[in-house]
Amino acid sequence: MNISVIGSGYVGLVTGACLAELGNKVICLDIDEAKIEILNSGKVPFFEPGLENLIARNCSEGRLIFTTDFIRSTEFGDLQFIAVGTPSDKDSRADLQFVLAASENIAKSMNSFKIIVNKSTVPIGTGDKVSAVVSKVLNDRGITVPFTVVSNPEFLKEGAAINDFMSPDRIVVGTHEDSYGIKAREILRNLYAPLNRSYERIYFMDIRSAELTKYAANSMLATRISFMNELANLAEKVGADIEKVRVGIGSDSRIGRDFLYAGTGYGGSCFPKDVSALIKTASDHGYQLKILEAVHFVNSRQKTILIDKIITKYGSNLKGMNIGLWGLAFKPNTDDMREAPSLVVIKKLLEMGAVIKVHDPKAIEEARHSLKRELVNDNYFEKVTFCSEPEDVLVDSDFLVILTEWKVYLSPDFVFIKKSLKFPVIFDGRNIYDPKLMRQLGFDYFSVGRNI
């Protein structure tokens, strides 16, 4: 099939590259000329394991190209995937300006039947808005061109996006019930047929249900994380070990083992934004999602849990102290710094007077930009040293803070750590070490929900 993908960010690039890998011809469009230049040079503007090689292979074999030409993109694709950003606006609602602008531009150039596929995460009712925009533009042009709008939300985990696309748990497709909607169902069934050989993964439904399914999935996962963080904080007070609790409840098949890890809260481009957007959607319809409001509150509080532990040990004045920090990205295998707990922790430590050295295997450059935006006081930014090696963080630091569970941190040389730090103290926000072992090695070790 000929496919156009509007938006060459995280979702757009993964979608375009994977659809090309399945044998389709794909054009990825973006209005950002600098980004398209980077992609045409063989590079990817963010880190996602395996994506750069996937793009390079499909470009070299002629199935994947990048452009800034909207007319070319619209004329090319029978399927028009909209994969642009929907950032939070000032009221925490999903901002649809890029989705609606993409819809308008498609309508300005289309002259034959198009299936417009919303891949972006959009509020319930967006499909109707896209249809209205396209219909208005076509009416203004004085022409009648058939089209239909489809909701096909993405369920991609950063760090495992290619596998999630190629081996999905489910493929959700929301369509209208009219003849064009039924036609779209068959075309999308054929498009995703290579992913359905083992068993049926496609779930067809109405558009609004598909739109809500995306928000419901992310909100459920966020809820599991906040629930475990609440239990972790309680575990510390009653003398229990949250890691043992996690294993105990995760072995129940009704609960499962995923997203039960206590820590310093969730971040990234999806969970914080989508939880807030769903709360606002409910509010707009006169309903209060009290559970999700609590999830959001708990997560915001959890990002400072290590700060509380540091204050308990050292007080709130850290002037003259040097602190080492491992892990900046909100999770491993990505360079995404959006809503990362590290930003909150670093800002708090600097406000308390500390000087900080940081390391991350992939997120250093993104962290520079994010901290520049986050730290209003330039003097604070000057107190952060970005290290290329994890060992460099340790030397002459008073203690170590861990905020991302990268593999490189999982089995370190503890003798070297103890020798390099001024004091053998570790604040572990991801529970990656065994407390008993750390005590045996002579460390003061503070984790989340395990200080028994």
SULKA-V639931 format. One record per pair of residues at least 4 apart in sequence whose ideal C-beta (glycine too) atoms are under 8 Angstrom apart, sorted by the first residue. I is the first residue (numbers start at 1). J is the second residue. D is the distance in Angstrom with one decimal. If there is no record, write none. Layout:
BEGIN
I_J_D, I_J_D
END
This chain:
BEGIN
1_24_4.9, 1_25_7.4, 1_78_6.3, 1_79_6.4, 1_187_7.7, 1_190_7.8, 1_191_6.0, 2_24_7.4, 2_25_5.3, 2_76_5.5, 2_77_5.3, 2_78_5.5, 2_79_7.6, 3_16_7.6, 3_19_5.6, 3_24_5.2, 3_25_7.0, 3_26_4.8, 3_27_7.4, 3_77_5.0, 3_78_7.5, 3_79_4.8, 3_81_6.5, 3_191_8.0, 4_26_7.6, 4_27_4.9, 4_28_8.0, 4_29_6.4, 4_73_4.5, 4_74_6.8, 4_76_5.4, 4_77_2.9, 4_79_7.1, 4_80_5.1, 4_81_6.8, 5_12_5.0, 5_15_5.7, 5_16_4.2, 5_19_7.7, 5_26_6.3, 5_27_7.1, 5_28_4.7, 5_29_6.8, 5_77_7.9, 5_81_4.5, 5_83_5.6, 5_119_7.8, 6_12_7.2, 6_29_5.0, 6_30_8.0, 6_73_6.7, 6_80_6.7, 6_81_6.7, 6_82_5.2, 6_83_6.5, 6_84_6.2, 6_102_4.6, 6_105_7.8, 6_106_7.4, 7_11_7.1, 7_12_3.9, 7_29_7.4, 7_30_6.4, 7_82_6.8, 7_83_4.0, 7_84_3.8, 7_85_7.2, 7_98_7.5, 7_102_7.1, 7_120_7.3, 8_12_4.8, 8_13_5.5, 8_16_7.4, 8_28_4.8, 8_29_7.0, 8_30_3.8, 8_32_7.6, 8_35_5.9, 8_36_7.0, 8_39_6.4, 8_66_6.6, 9_13_6.8, 9_30_7.8, 9_83_7.0, 9_84_7.4, 9_85_6.1, 10_14_6.5, 10_46_6.5, 10_48_7.1, 10_156_7.7, 10_158_7.2, 10_161_7.5, 10_269_7.2, 11_15_5.9, 11_83_4.5, 11_119_5.9, 11_120_7.0, 11_154_5.2, 11_156_6.7, 12_16_6.0, 12_28_6.1, 12_30_7.5, 12_81_7.5, 12_83_3.6, 12_84_7.4, 12_119_7.5, 13_17_6.0, 13_28_6.7, 13_39_7.7, 13_44_6.9, 13_48_7.9, 13_51_6.6, 13_55_7.0, 14_18_6.0, 14_48_6.8, 14_51_6.5, 14_154_7.9, 14_156_5.9, 14_161_4.6, 14_162_6.6, 14_165_6.0, 15_19_6.1, 15_81_6.1, 15_83_5.7, 15_119_6.0, 15_154_6.9, 15_165_7.1, 16_20_6.3, 16_26_4.8, 16_28_4.3, 16_64_6.3, 16_81_7.8, 17_21_6.4, 17_26_7.8, 17_51_6.4, 17_54_4.7, 17_55_4.9, 17_58_6.0, 17_64_6.4, 17_162_7.8, 18_22_6.8, 18_54_7.3, 18_162_6.4, 18_165_4.3, 18_166_6.2, 19_24_4.8, 19_26_5.3, 19_191_7.6, 20_24_5.9, 20_25_7.3, 20_26_4.4, 20_58_4.0, 20_63_4.1, 20_64_4.1, 21_54_6.1, 21_57_7.7, 21_58_6.0, 21_63_7.9, 21_166_7.6, 22_194_5.0, 22_195_7.8, 23_63_7.2, 23_194_7.7, 24_63_6.8, 24_191_7.4, 25_62_7.9, 25_63_5.5, 25_76_8.0, 26_58_7.7, 26_63_6.4, 26_64_5.1, 26_65_7.6, 27_65_5.6, 27_66_7.6, 27_67_5.9, 27_72_7.0, 27_73_5.2, 27_76_5.0, 27_77_6.4, 28_39_7.4, 28_64_7.0, 28_65_7.4, 28_66_5.1, 28_67_7.5, 29_66_7.7, 29_67_5.6, 29_68_6.9, 29_69_7.4, 29_70_6.5, 29_73_4.1, 30_35_5.2, 30_36_5.6, 30_66_7.3, 30_68_6.5, 31_68_6.2, 31_70_8.0, 32_36_6.7, 32_68_7.9, 33_37_6.3, 33_68_5.6, 34_38_6.6, 35_39_6.5, 35_45_5.7, 36_40_6.1, 36_66_4.9, 36_67_6.8, 36_68_5.4, 37_41_6.3, 38_43_4.9, 38_44_7.5, 38_45_5.2, 39_43_7.0, 39_44_7.0, 39_45_7.5, 39_55_7.2, 39_66_4.5, 40_66_5.5, 42_52_7.7, 42_55_7.9, 42_56_5.7, 42_59_7.6, 43_52_7.0, 44_48_7.1, 44_51_5.6, 44_52_4.7, 44_55_6.4, 46_334_7.9, 46_335_5.9, 46_336_7.3, 46_366_7.9, 47_333_7.9, 47_334_6.2, 47_335_4.2, 47_362_4.7, 47_363_7.9, 48_158_6.9, 48_159_7.2, 48_161_5.6, 48_162_7.4, 48_333_8.0, 48_334_6.9, 49_159_6.4, 49_160_7.6, 49_162_7.4, 49_333_5.6, 50_54_5.8, 50_162_5.0, 51_55_6.2, 51_161_7.3, 51_162_6.5, 52_56_6.3, 53_57_6.3, 54_58_6.5, 54_162_6.3, 55_59_6.0, 55_64_6.5, 56_60_6.3, 57_61_6.4, 58_63_4.7, 58_64_3.9, 59_63_7.9, 59_64_5.0, 59_65_7.0, 67_72_5.7, 67_73_6.1, 69_73_6.3, 70_74_6.1, 70_105_4.8, 70_106_7.9, 70_108_7.8, 70_109_6.4, 71_75_6.2, 71_109_4.8, 72_76_6.1, 73_77_6.6, 73_80_7.9, 74_80_6.9, 74_105_7.2, 74_106_5.3, 74_108_7.8, 74_109_3.8, 74_110_5.5, 74_114_7.7, 75_109_6.5, 75_111_7.6, 77_81_7.8, 77_114_7.6, 78_113_7.4, 78_114_6.8, 78_115_6.6, 78_187_7.6, 79_114_7.7, 79_115_5.0, 79_117_5.9, 79_187_7.2, 79_188_8.0, 79_191_7.1, 80_106_5.3, 80_114_5.4, 80_115_6.9, 80_116_4.9, 80_117_6.6, 81_117_4.7, 81_119_5.0, 81_152_7.7, 82_99_5.8, 82_102_4.9, 82_103_6.9, 82_116_6.7, 82_117_6.7, 82_118_5.4, 82_119_6.1, 82_120_5.7, 82_130_7.7, 83_119_4.3, 83_120_5.8, 83_154_7.8, 84_98_4.0, 84_99_5.9, 84_101_7.9, 84_102_5.5, 84_120_5.6, 85_98_5.7, 85_120_7.3, 86_94_4.4, 86_95_6.1, 86_96_6.4, 86_98_7.1, 86_99_6.4, 86_120_5.2, 86_121_5.6, 86_122_5.9, 86_273_7.8, 87_94_7.7, 87_95_5.3, 87_273_7.2, 88_92_5.1, 88_93_7.0, 88_94_6.8, 88_95_6.8, 88_273_5.2, 88_276_6.1, 88_277_6.8, 89_93_5.2, 89_94_7.6, 89_95_4.4, 91_280_6.5, 92_276_4.0, 92_277_6.6, 92_279_7.3, 92_280_5.3, 93_123_7.2, 93_277_6.0, 93_280_4.7, 93_281_7.7, 93_284_8.0, 94_121_7.0, 94_122_6.3, 94_123_5.1, 94_273_7.3, 94_277_4.5, 96_100_5.3, 96_122_6.6, 96_123_7.4, 96_126_6.3, 96_129_6.8, 97_101_6.0, 98_102_6.3, 98_120_7.9, 99_103_6.5, 99_118_7.1, 99_120_5.6, 99_122_6.0, 99_126_6.6, 99_130_6.8, 100_104_6.3, 100_129_6.5, 100_130_7.0, 100_133_5.4, 101_105_6.4, 102_106_6.5, 103_107_6.5, 103_116_6.7, 103_130_4.6, 103_133_4.6, 103_134_5.5, 104_108_6.5, 104_133_5.4, 104_134_7.7, 104_137_5.6, 105_109_7.0, 106_110_5.7, 106_114_6.7, 106_116_6.2, 106_134_6.8, 107_133_6.8, 107_134_4.3, 107_136_7.9, 107_137_3.5, 107_138_5.6, 107_141_7.8, 108_137_5.8, 108_141_7.5, 110_114_5.1, 110_138_7.8, 110_145_5.5, 110_147_6.9, 111_143_7.7, 111_145_6.2, 112_145_6.8, 113_145_7.2, 113_146_4.6, 113_147_6.5, 113_180_7.8, 114_145_7.6, 114_147_4.8, 115_147_7.3, 115_148_5.8, 115_150_5.9, 115_184_4.9, 115_187_6.3, 115_188_7.7, 116_130_6.3, 116_134_6.8, 116_147_6.1, 116_148_7.2, 116_149_4.9, 116_150_7.0, 117_149_8.0, 117_150_4.7, 117_151_7.8, 117_152_5.0, 117_188_7.8, 118_122_5.6, 118_126_6.3, 118_127_6.3, 118_130_6.6, 118_149_6.9, 118_150_6.9, 118_151_5.0, 118_152_6.8, 118_153_7.7, 118_211_7.7, 119_152_5.8, 119_153_7.1, 119_154_5.6, 121_153_6.4, 121_154_7.5, 121_214_5.5, 121_215_7.4, 121_218_7.9, 121_270_7.1, 121_273_7.8, 121_274_6.2, 122_126_3.7, 122_127_7.9, 122_151_7.7, 122_211_6.0, 123_211_6.9, 123_215_7.8, 123_277_6.2, 123_281_5.3, 124_208_5.2, 124_211_4.7, 124_212_5.2, 124_215_7.7, 124_281_6.1, 125_129_6.6, 125_208_6.6, 125_211_7.4, 126_130_6.2, 126_151_7.8, 126_211_6.2, 127_131_6.4, 127_149_4.9, 127_150_7.8, 127_151_5.5, 127_174_7.1, 127_207_3.9, 127_208_7.2, 127_211_6.7, 128_132_6.4, 128_207_7.7, 129_133_6.5, 130_134_6.4, 130_149_5.0, 131_135_6.1, 131_149_4.9, 132_136_6.3, 133_137_6.5, 134_138_6.3, 134_147_5.9, 134_149_7.5, 135_139_6.2, 136_140_6.3, 137_141_6.4, 138_143_5.9, 138_144_6.9, 138_145_5.7, 146_180_6.2, 147_180_7.3, 148_175_7.0, 148_176_6.1, 148_178_7.7, 148_180_3.8, 148_181_5.5, 148_183_7.3, 148_184_5.0, 149_176_7.5, 149_207_7.0, 150_173_6.4, 150_174_6.5, 150_175_5.3, 150_181_7.8, 150_184_5.2, 150_188_6.8, 150_207_7.3, 151_172_7.6, 151_173_7.4, 151_174_3.6, 151_175_7.8, 151_207_4.6, 151_210_3.8, 151_211_5.2, 152_171_7.5, 152_172_6.8, 152_173_5.4, 152_174_7.4, 152_188_6.9, 152_210_7.3, 153_172_5.7, 153_210_6.2, 153_211_7.1, 153_213_6.6, 153_214_3.6, 154_214_7.7, 155_164_6.4, 155_168_6.7, 155_169_6.9, 155_170_7.1, 155_172_7.7, 155_214_7.5, 155_217_6.5, 156_160_7.9, 156_161_4.1, 156_164_4.8, 156_165_6.3, 157_161_6.5, 157_164_5.6, 158_268_6.4, 158_269_7.7, 158_331_6.6, 158_333_7.2, 158_334_4.2, 158_336_5.7, 159_331_6.4, 159_332_6.2, 159_333_3.0, 159_334_5.0, 160_164_5.6, 160_333_7.2, 161_165_6.3, 162_166_6.1, 163_167_5.6, 164_168_6.2, 166_195_6.8, 167_195_7.5, 168_195_6.2, 168_201_5.7, 169_201_7.4, 170_201_5.6, 170_202_7.7, 170_203_5.7, 171_192_5.4, 171_195_6.8, 171_196_7.9, 171_201_5.0, 171_202_4.6, 171_203_7.0, 172_202_8.0, 172_203_5.4, 172_205_7.0, 172_210_5.1, 172_213_5.3, 172_214_7.5, 173_185_6.7, 173_188_5.3, 173_202_6.0, 173_203_7.1, 173_204_5.3, 173_205_7.4, 173_210_6.7, 174_204_7.7, 174_205_5.3, 174_206_5.7, 174_207_3.9, 174_208_7.2, 174_209_6.1, 174_210_2.7, 174_211_6.7, 175_181_3.9, 175_182_7.4, 175_184_5.1, 175_185_5.4, 175_204_6.7, 175_206_7.5, 175_207_6.7, 176_180_6.8, 176_181_3.3, 176_184_8.0, 176_206_7.8, 176_207_6.9, 177_181_5.7, 177_182_7.3, 177_206_7.5, 178_182_7.1, 179_183_6.3, 180_184_6.4, 181_185_6.7, 182_186_7.0, 183_187_6.5, 184_188_6.1, 185_189_6.1, 185_204_5.7, 186_190_6.5, 187_191_6.4, 188_192_6.2, 188_202_7.5, 189_193_6.6, 189_196_8.0, 189_202_6.2, 192_196_6.0, 192_201_7.4, 192_202_6.0, 193_197_7.6, 195_201_6.1, 196_200_5.9, 196_201_5.4, 196_202_6.5, 205_209_4.3, 205_210_5.5, 205_213_7.6, 206_210_7.1, 207_211_6.4, 208_212_6.4, 209_213_6.3, 210_214_7.3, 211_215_7.3, 212_216_5.7, 213_217_6.3, 214_218_6.8, 214_274_7.5, 215_219_5.9, 215_274_5.4, 215_277_6.8, 215_278_4.5, 215_281_7.6, 216_220_6.2, 216_278_7.8, 217_221_6.7, 218_222_6.2, 218_270_5.4, 218_271_5.6, 218_274_4.3, 218_275_7.1, 219_223_6.3, 219_274_6.4, 219_275_5.4, 219_278_5.5, 219_292_5.7, 219_295_7.3, 220_224_6.8, 221_225_6.8, 221_259_5.0, 221_271_6.9, 222_226_6.4, 222_266_5.9, 222_271_4.4, 222_274_7.7, 222_275_5.2, 222_292_7.9, 222_295_5.4, 222_299_7.0, 223_227_6.0, 223_291_6.6, 223_292_7.2, 223_295_5.0, 224_228_6.5, 224_258_7.8, 224_259_4.3, 224_260_6.2, 225_229_6.4, 225_259_5.7, 225_261_7.6, 225_265_7.3, 225_266_5.0, 225_271_7.7, 225_299_7.2, 226_230_6.4, 226_265_7.7, 226_266_7.8, 226_294_7.4, 226_295_4.4, 226_298_4.1, 226_299_5.3, 226_302_7.3, 227_231_6.6, 228_232_6.2, 228_242_7.1, 228_246_6.8, 228_259_7.9, 228_260_5.2, 228_261_6.8, 228_262_4.9, 229_233_6.7, 229_262_5.4, 229_263_7.0, 229_265_6.6, 229_298_6.1, 229_299_7.4, 229_302_4.6, 229_305_7.7, 229_448_7.5, 230_234_6.6, 230_298_5.8, 231_235_6.1, 231_242_6.2, 231_245_6.3, 231_262_7.2, 231_449_7.1, 232_236_7.0, 232_242_4.2, 232_262_3.5, 232_448_5.1, 232_449_2.8, 232_450_8.0, 233_237_7.1, 233_305_7.3, 233_449_6.8, 234_238_6.2, 234_240_7.7, 235_239_7.8, 235_240_4.0, 235_241_6.5, 235_242_4.4, 235_245_6.4, 235_449_4.3, 235_450_7.3, 235_452_7.9, 236_449_5.7, 236_450_7.6, 236_451_5.3, 236_452_7.8, 239_452_5.0, 240_244_7.4, 240_245_6.3, 240_449_7.8, 240_452_6.8, 241_245_6.8, 241_449_7.2, 241_450_5.1, 241_452_5.6, 242_246_6.1, 242_262_4.8, 242_431_7.6, 242_448_7.0, 242_449_3.0, 242_450_6.0, 243_247_6.8, 243_262_7.9, 243_431_6.1, 243_449_7.4, 243_450_6.0, 244_248_6.2, 245_249_6.3, 245_449_7.9, 246_250_5.6, 246_257_7.9, 246_260_4.8, 246_261_6.8, 246_262_7.2, 247_251_6.5, 249_255_5.4, 249_260_7.0, 250_255_6.2, 250_256_6.5, 250_257_3.8, 250_260_5.3, 251_257_7.6, 252_256_7.8, 255_260_7.7, 256_260_8.0, 261_430_7.5, 261_431_7.1, 262_431_6.5, 262_448_4.8, 262_449_4.7, 263_302_7.6, 263_341_7.9, 263_429_5.5, 263_430_5.0, 263_431_6.7, 263_448_5.7, 264_302_6.0, 264_303_5.7, 264_305_5.9, 264_306_6.1, 264_341_4.2, 264_345_7.3, 264_403_6.1, 264_429_3.9, 264_430_7.4, 264_448_7.1, 265_298_8.0, 265_299_4.5, 265_300_7.5, 265_302_3.8, 265_303_4.6, 265_305_7.8, 265_341_5.3, 266_271_4.7, 266_272_7.1, 266_299_5.8, 266_330_7.4, 266_339_7.8, 267_271_7.5, 267_272_6.6, 267_330_3.2, 267_331_7.5, 267_336_8.0, 267_338_6.6, 267_339_3.8, 267_340_4.5, 267_341_5.7, 268_272_7.1, 268_330_4.6, 268_331_6.6, 268_334_7.9, 268_336_5.8, 268_338_5.9, 268_339_6.0, 268_340_7.7, 269_273_6.6, 269_336_6.3, 269_338_4.8, 269_339_7.6, 270_274_5.5, 271_275_6.0, 271_299_8.0, 271_339_7.9, 272_276_6.5, 272_296_7.8, 272_299_7.3, 272_338_7.9, 272_339_4.4, 273_277_6.1, 273_339_7.9, 274_278_6.2, 275_279_6.5, 275_292_5.5, 275_295_6.0, 275_296_5.4, 275_299_8.0, 276_280_6.4, 276_296_6.5, 277_281_6.3, 278_282_6.5, 278_289_6.6, 278_292_6.2, 279_283_6.4, 279_289_5.3, 279_292_5.3, 279_293_6.0, 279_296_6.9, 280_284_6.3, 281_285_6.8, 282_287_4.4, 282_288_6.5, 282_289_4.5, 282_292_7.9, 283_287_7.2, 283_288_6.8, 288_293_7.2, 289_293_6.2, 290_294_6.5, 291_295_6.4, 292_296_6.4, 293_297_6.4, 294_298_6.0, 295_299_6.4, 296_300_6.5, 297_301_6.4, 298_302_6.0, 299_303_7.1, 301_305_7.6, 302_341_7.9, 303_341_4.5, 303_344_4.3, 303_345_7.1, 304_308_6.2, 304_344_6.3, 304_345_7.5, 304_348_6.5, 305_309_6.8, 305_429_7.3, 305_448_6.2, 306_310_6.2, 306_345_6.1, 306_401_6.3, 306_403_7.7, 306_427_5.0, 306_429_5.1, 306_446_7.6, 306_448_7.9, 307_311_6.3, 307_345_6.4, 307_348_4.8, 307_349_7.4, 308_312_6.5, 309_313_6.7, 309_427_5.9, 309_446_4.9, 310_314_5.8, 310_318_7.6, 310_349_7.6, 310_401_7.8, 310_427_6.2, 311_315_6.3, 311_316_5.2, 311_352_8.0, 313_425_7.5, 313_444_7.8, 313_446_7.5, 314_318_6.3, 314_321_7.2, 316_352_5.8, 317_352_6.5, 317_353_6.0, 318_323_7.4, 318_349_6.5, 318_352_4.3, 318_353_4.8, 318_354_4.0, 319_352_7.7, 319_353_3.3, 319_354_7.6, 320_353_7.2, 321_353_7.3, 321_354_5.1, 321_355_7.3, 321_398_4.8, 322_354_7.2, 322_355_5.1, 322_356_7.6, 322_357_7.0, 322_396_5.9, 322_397_4.9, 322_398_5.5, 322_422_7.7, 323_349_5.9, 323_354_4.9, 323_355_7.2, 323_356_5.1, 323_357_7.4, 323_397_5.9, 323_398_6.3, 323_399_6.3, 323_400_7.9, 323_401_6.2, 324_356_7.7, 324_357_5.2, 324_358_7.8, 324_393_4.0, 324_394_5.4, 324_397_3.5, 324_399_7.2, 324_400_4.7, 324_401_7.0, 324_421_7.2, 325_342_7.1, 325_345_7.5, 325_346_7.0, 325_356_5.9, 325_357_7.0, 325_358_4.6, 325_359_7.4, 325_393_6.7, 325_400_7.5, 325_401_4.7, 325_402_7.7, 325_403_6.6, 326_358_7.8, 326_359_5.7, 326_360_7.7, 326_390_5.9, 326_393_6.3, 326_400_6.7, 326_401_7.2, 326_402_4.8, 326_403_7.1, 326_404_7.2, 326_406_7.5, 326_409_5.2, 327_342_6.6, 327_359_7.8, 327_360_5.9, 327_402_5.9, 327_403_4.2, 327_404_2.7, 327_405_7.2, 327_406_6.0, 327_409_6.8, 327_430_7.5, 328_337_6.5, 328_340_6.5, 328_342_4.6, 328_358_6.0, 328_359_7.9, 328_360_3.9, 328_363_4.5, 328_364_7.2, 328_366_7.8, 328_367_4.4, 328_403_7.1, 328_404_6.5, 329_334_5.3, 329_335_5.8, 329_336_5.9, 329_337_6.3, 329_340_6.2, 329_342_7.7, 329_360_5.8, 329_362_6.5, 329_363_3.9, 329_366_7.5, 329_367_7.9, 329_404_5.4, 330_334_7.3, 330_336_5.8, 330_337_6.9, 330_338_6.9, 330_339_6.4, 330_340_4.0, 330_341_6.9, 330_342_7.7, 330_404_7.5, 331_336_7.6, 331_404_6.7, 332_404_6.0, 332_405_5.8, 332_406_4.8, 332_407_7.0, 333_362_7.8, 334_362_7.0, 334_363_7.5, 335_360_7.8, 335_362_4.3, 335_363_4.2, 335_365_7.4, 335_366_4.8, 336_340_7.4, 336_363_7.4, 336_366_7.1, 337_342_7.6, 337_343_6.8, 337_363_5.8, 337_366_4.6, 337_367_5.6, 337_369_7.8, 337_370_4.1, 338_370_7.9, 339_343_7.8, 340_363_8.0, 340_370_7.3, 340_403_7.9, 341_345_6.1, 341_403_5.8, 341_429_7.0, 342_346_5.9, 342_358_7.8, 342_367_7.4, 342_403_4.7, 342_404_7.1, 343_347_6.3, 343_370_6.0, 343_371_6.9, 343_374_5.2, 344_348_6.4, 345_349_6.2, 345_401_6.8, 345_403_6.3, 345_429_7.8, 346_350_6.3, 346_356_6.1, 346_358_7.3, 346_371_6.7, 346_384_6.8, 347_351_6.4, 347_374_6.0, 347_375_6.4, 347_380_7.5, 348_352_6.4, 349_354_4.4, 349_356_5.9, 349_401_8.0, 350_354_6.3, 350_356_6.8, 350_375_7.0, 350_380_4.4, 350_383_5.9, 350_384_7.4, 351_380_7.7, 354_383_7.6, 355_383_4.8, 355_385_7.9, 356_383_6.4, 356_384_5.1, 356_385_7.1, 357_384_7.8, 357_385_4.5, 357_387_5.5, 357_392_6.9, 357_393_4.6, 357_397_6.2, 358_364_7.9, 358_367_6.9, 358_384_6.3, 358_385_7.2, 358_386_5.9, 358_387_6.6, 358_393_6.6, 359_364_7.7, 359_386_7.8, 359_387_4.6, 359_388_7.6, 359_389_6.9, 359_390_4.7, 359_392_7.0, 359_393_4.7, 360_364_5.6, 360_367_6.4, 360_404_6.7, 360_406_7.3, 361_406_5.5, 361_408_5.8, 363_367_5.2, 364_368_6.7, 364_386_5.3, 364_388_7.7, 365_369_7.0, 366_370_6.0, 367_371_5.9, 367_386_7.1, 368_372_6.4, 368_386_6.5, 369_373_6.7, 370_374_5.9, 371_375_5.5, 371_381_6.0, 371_384_6.4, 372_381_6.2, 375_380_4.4, 375_381_4.9, 377_381_7.7, 378_382_6.6, 379_383_7.0, 380_384_7.5, 387_392_3.9, 387_393_5.0, 388_392_6.8, 389_393_7.9, 390_394_7.5, 390_408_6.2, 390_409_6.7, 390_412_7.3, 391_395_7.3, 391_416_6.9, 391_420_7.1, 393_397_6.5, 393_400_7.3, 394_400_6.5, 394_416_7.4, 394_417_5.8, 394_420_3.8, 394_421_5.7, 395_420_5.1, 396_420_7.7, 396_422_6.6, 397_420_7.5, 397_421_5.7, 397_422_6.7, 398_421_7.1, 398_422_4.9, 398_423_5.8, 398_425_7.4, 399_421_6.3, 399_422_7.7, 399_423_5.9, 399_425_3.7, 399_426_6.7, 399_427_6.7, 400_417_6.8, 400_421_6.2, 400_425_7.2, 400_426_4.8, 400_427_7.2, 401_426_7.8, 401_427_4.8, 401_429_7.0, 402_409_6.3, 402_426_6.8, 402_427_7.1, 402_428_4.7, 402_429_5.8, 402_430_6.0, 402_432_6.6, 403_429_4.9, 403_430_7.0, 404_409_7.8, 404_430_6.8, 405_409_6.8, 405_410_7.1, 405_430_4.1, 405_432_5.1, 406_410_7.7, 409_432_6.5, 410_432_5.7, 412_416_7.4, 412_417_5.9, 413_417_6.6, 414_418_6.2, 414_438_8.0, 414_441_5.2, 414_443_7.6, 415_419_6.2, 416_420_5.9, 417_421_6.2, 417_424_7.8, 417_426_7.7, 418_424_4.8, 418_441_6.8, 418_442_6.5, 418_443_6.9, 421_425_7.0, 423_444_7.6, 424_441_7.8, 424_442_5.5, 424_443_4.6, 424_444_6.4, 425_443_6.9, 425_444_4.5, 425_445_7.9, 425_446_7.7, 426_433_7.4, 426_438_6.9, 426_443_5.7, 426_444_7.4, 426_445_5.3, 426_446_7.1, 427_446_4.8, 428_432_6.1, 428_433_6.0, 428_445_6.7, 428_446_6.8, 428_447_4.5, 428_448_7.5, 429_447_7.9, 429_448_6.3, 430_448_7.8, 431_447_4.8, 431_448_5.8, 431_449_7.4, 431_450_6.3, 433_437_6.6, 433_438_5.4, 433_445_6.7, 433_447_7.5, 434_438_6.6, 435_439_6.4, 435_445_5.6, 435_447_6.4, 435_450_5.5, 435_451_7.6, 435_452_7.7, 436_440_6.4, 437_441_6.3, 438_443_4.3, 438_445_3.7, 439_443_6.9, 439_445_6.7, 446_451_6.3, 447_451_6.7
END
